[in-house]
Amino acid sequence: MLQHDDAGLSVLFLGGTGTISASCVRLSVESGLRVAVLNRGTDRKQRPLPDGVERITGDVTDEASLTAALEGRTFDAVVDFLAFDETAADRAVRVLGPHTRQYVGISSASVYGKPVLQTPITESTPTHNRFLAYARAKLRFEAGLRDAYEQQGFPMTIVRPSHTYDDANPPLPGDWTVVDRIARGEEIPVHGDGTSLWTLTHAEDFAVGLVGLLGNPRAIGETFHITGDDVHTWDQIYTTIAEVLGVAPRLVHVPSELYPVVAPDWFWSDLFVGDLSHSAVFDNTKIKRFVPAFGQRLTFHRAVRRMLAWRTANPGATAPDPATEALLERFVSAYHAGRSAFEAHAPAG
């Protein structure tokens, strides 16, 4: 367990029940912090909060609701998992600033420039992403926080997760529907040629890094990515799951730039072009220097067994989604149609 010198440190999580934040809340409680979680409390898919967490109901996007929920309260740290753009940065400075000694804004490692021209990625790697609107919004969020720190002394810390998963959320485009297809022996579309290098981080490992930054005055004004050192090709990611399921993977490779053509409105399509098709390997020296306890405990090949055990125990939550199933089948059909078109131009004989 992560040990804190600051007994009774108070932290407010905005969010707190998502894939990443739920693990951070649990570790904060286990480490002896006084933990509160603010959200609307209306999402049935939320992960349960551990005992001892104070529940605060409020809408982060509604300033009047947020102000009322926090009236008369101060915290040693506020961790914001619900911020996405410059509007959120402005709200953090004006509305949350008076209530905290440290504001931790959760950004994204997708902000690093693509394609990456030098690896491993450090916090000083250039940030730009001309392909992904989500990454550009996060960059505007970061810029707003940085300006407030430089001009007003706003006590911000920026954290950039990469591809983070937990037992209930496999790190696959298509989630449990893909796992079901692998288990049934169906063909699985894989972006690119499947050889780009990708870093996976279990949320429990991420939590060690994040919770270790809370209340640390040296972290004010700093930016950290918190990722694992567990690097795989995408073919290896799918193959590892298949091996634990006891089946042979049937992978077909679809050029990344064709995903938006087949499914322009699918969440993952732009991510293939602007993020997942590029190798992402990170240098975690900085977070390890600030949080010596941080490290990789759950490698993917071991975590897969936990995920599949969770799938068995929760069949209702891991059933394939018909819409996603149809979408994946469209990619497979497009692959075969394209292959047939190329074969038609093959030399005779």
N, C-alpha and C positions, 0 to 999 in steps of 0.2 A: 504494500500500500504506500502511496505517496504521502510523506509526512510534511506538514507545514509548520514553520516556526511561529506563524501568526495564529495563535489559538483564537477561535471565534471570529476569524475574518469573515466579513459578510459579502455575499455575492448575489447579484440579481441576474438571472438568465432571461433574455427575451427570446422566446421559443422554448427550448428545454425538453421537447418530446420528439425531436426528429432523429434521424439516423446518427448524426454526430453529437448533437447536443444532449441526448438522453444519457450517453455514456459519460459526458462531462459532468452532468448533474449528479449521477451516481457516485463518481469518484470524489466530487466535491463533498458530498455528504459523508462518505467513508473516511475522508481526510480531516473531518472535524470542522469544516466550514459551516457557517450559517447560510442556508441556501433558500432563495425565493425564486419562483418562476412566474413570469408574467406572460399570459397568452389569452386568447379569446375563449379557450376551453370548450370549443364546439366541434372539434375534429375527432370523429370516432376512431380514426386510425392512429391517434396519438399513443405513444408508448406510456405506460403507467409511471407515475412519479414515485420515488421511494419515500418511505416514512420519514418524517422530519422536515420535509420540504414545505415551505409556505407557498400557498397558491394565491396568486393575485390575478384577478380577471381584468383585462383591459385590451384595447385595440391599439397596437403600435402605430398603425397608419392614421389613427384619429388622435390629433394632438390634444383635444379636450379630454378624451378618454384616458390618454396616457398621463396627462398632467394630474387628473383627478386621482388616478390609481397610485401615483407616487407622492402625493401631497404629504409633506412633513417627513419624508423618508430620505435617508442617505445610505449609501453602500460603499464598501471599500472598492468594489469592482462591479461594473455592469458588462455583461457579455452579450453582444447583439448578433444573433444568428439570422435576423429577419431584415437586414439592410442590404439594398441592392444598387443604389444609385446616388446621385448628388443630393436628391431630396432627402434621402435617409441620412446622409452626412450632416446636412443642415439641421435636421430634426435632432440628431444626436447632440450636436453642439448646443443648441438653444434649449431643448427640453430636458435632455438627460444630463447634460453637463453639470447643472447645479446639484445633482443627486448622487454624484460619484466622484471618487478620487482617481479612478482609472476606468476608461472606456475601452473595451476590447472589441474592435470591429472585425467581423469574420468576412474576409474577402475570398479570393479563390486563386489557386495556382494557375488557372487558365489565363491569367493576365500576362504571363511571360510570353515574350515575342515568339511567334510561330512563322516559319520553322525555327527551332532552336539551333543556333549556329555553333554553340560550344556547350559541352556537357562536362561535369554535372551542372545543373542549374543552381545558382546561388541567389540570395536575396538581391544582389546587385545586377543580375541578368536583366537586360532591357525589357521593359514592359510595354507591350502593344499587342493588339490582336485585331487584325483587319478583317478577320473572317467570322468572328463570333460576337454578336450583339451583347450577350450576357457578360462576356469578359470586358467589353468596353464600358458597360454600366458599372461593373465593379471597379474599374480604373477611375471612373469619375467619383465614385464613393471614396476611394482611397485619397484622391486629390483633395476632396473637400476636407477630409480629416487632417491631412498633412498641412493644408493651408491654415486651418484653425490652430494646429499645434504651433506652427511657426509664427503666426501673427498674434495669437491670444494665449498661448500656453495650454491649450486644451489637452488634457492628459490621456492621449490616445495611444493604443497599441494595435497594430494591424497584424492579423493572422491569416495566412493563406493555406487552407487545406488543399490537397490534391484529391485523387479518387479515393474517398473514404467509404467504408461499408461496415455493416454489422451482420449478426446472424440472421436478422429478418429482412435484410436488403442486400442481395447479391450484387457484386460490382459488374453487372452485365447490361448492355443495351437491350432492354426488353425484359429485364428482371426475371421473375419466376417462370414466365412463359418460355424463355429460352432454356431454362433448366429442364422444364417439362419436355421440350422438343428433344433435348439431348438424351433424356431418359428413354424417350420413345424411339430413338434411332432416326429421327428426322434430320434433314440437312439444315445446317446453321449458317446464315450469312455472316461473314467476318469482313470487316472493312479493310481495304488495302490488300497487301499480300500476307497479312498476319504476322509480320516480323518486326514491326515497330515495338520499341521497348516501353513498357508502361509500369508505373509505380502504384502499388496498392497499399492502403493503410487501413488497418482495422480501427474502428472508432474507439475501442478501449485503449489502444496505444496512443492515438491522437490525444485522448483526454489527459494522459500523463503530461504531455507537453503543454497543453493549454492551462490546466489547473496549476501547473508549476509556475506559470507567468503571473498569476493573479496576486496582486498586492506587492509585486516586485517593482520598486521605484526605478530600477535600472531599465525596465522594459518600456518605460514611458518614452514615446517618440520613436520607438523601434518597430521594425517590420520583420516578421518571421514566417517562413513556411514551415509547416509541421507535417511531415510525410514519413512514410516508412522507407526502409532501405530494401524492400522486397520488390525486385524488378523481374518482370516476365515479358515475353512476347505475348501478343494477343492469342496466337495459336496455342501457346502454353496455358493461358488462362482457361480457355474452353476445354482443352485436353485434360487438364487437372481435374476439372469437374466431372468429365466423362469417366475418367479412370476410377474416381471414388464411387461413381454410380455403377461401375462394372460394365460399361458399354464402350464401343469404339466410336469416337467422334466422327461425324460426317460434315466437314467444313467446306464451304464454298466461298471464294474470295471475290468481293465486289469492290470495284474502285470507289474510294471514299467520295469523290466528287459526284458520283451518280446517286447517292442516297437522297440528296435534296430534289433530284429529278423525279425519282419514284415516289418519294414521300416528303413534299416540301413543308408540311405542317408538323411533322413528327419532331418531338423535342430533341431526339438524338441526331437528327440529320445534320444540322449545323455543327454539332459537336464533333462529328466525324471529320468534317472539313477543317474546322478551326482549332481542334484540340487533340482528339483521340488518335488521329492518324499520324501524329508527330511523336517521336520518342520523348519521354519525360523521365529523366533520371535526376535526382536531387541530392545536393550536398546539405546534410543536416547538422553541420558543425555548429552553426550559430545557436540553434535551439538546444543542442546538447551542452553548449557552454553555459547557457542561462539556466537550464534545467538538467542537471546531471543524471537524474533518474530516468530521463526519456530514452527510449530505445525500442527496438522491434521485439515484441514478445510473441505476437501471433503472426507467423508467416502464413501465406495464403494456403499452402498445401495442407496445413493443419487446420486453419480456419474453415476450409471447405467442409470438413467432416462435421464441424459444429453447425454450419449452415444447413447441411442436408439433414442433420438430426432435427433441427428446428423445423424444417419443411415437413418431416414425417409427423412431428408432434402438432403441427398447425396446418392441416390440409385445407381448411377453409380460407386461410390467409394467403396461401401459396398456390391456389388453383390458377391455371393459365387464363389469361384474358383473351376473349375471342377477337377483339379488335387488334390487339398486338399480334396474335397468331396469324390473322389474315395479312397483316402488314409484313411480317417476316416471310410468309409464303410468297408475297409479291416480289420481294427481293430475290428469293431463290428462283422464281420463275423468270425474272429479268436476267439473272445470271445465265440460266440455261439458254434463253433466247439469244443473248449476246454471244455465247459460246457457239451456238449453231450458226449465227451469222458469220463469225470468223471462220468456222470450219467450211462454210460454203465457198470461201475464197482460198482454201488450201490448194496447193498444187496437186494435180491429178497423179495418181499412182503412189 
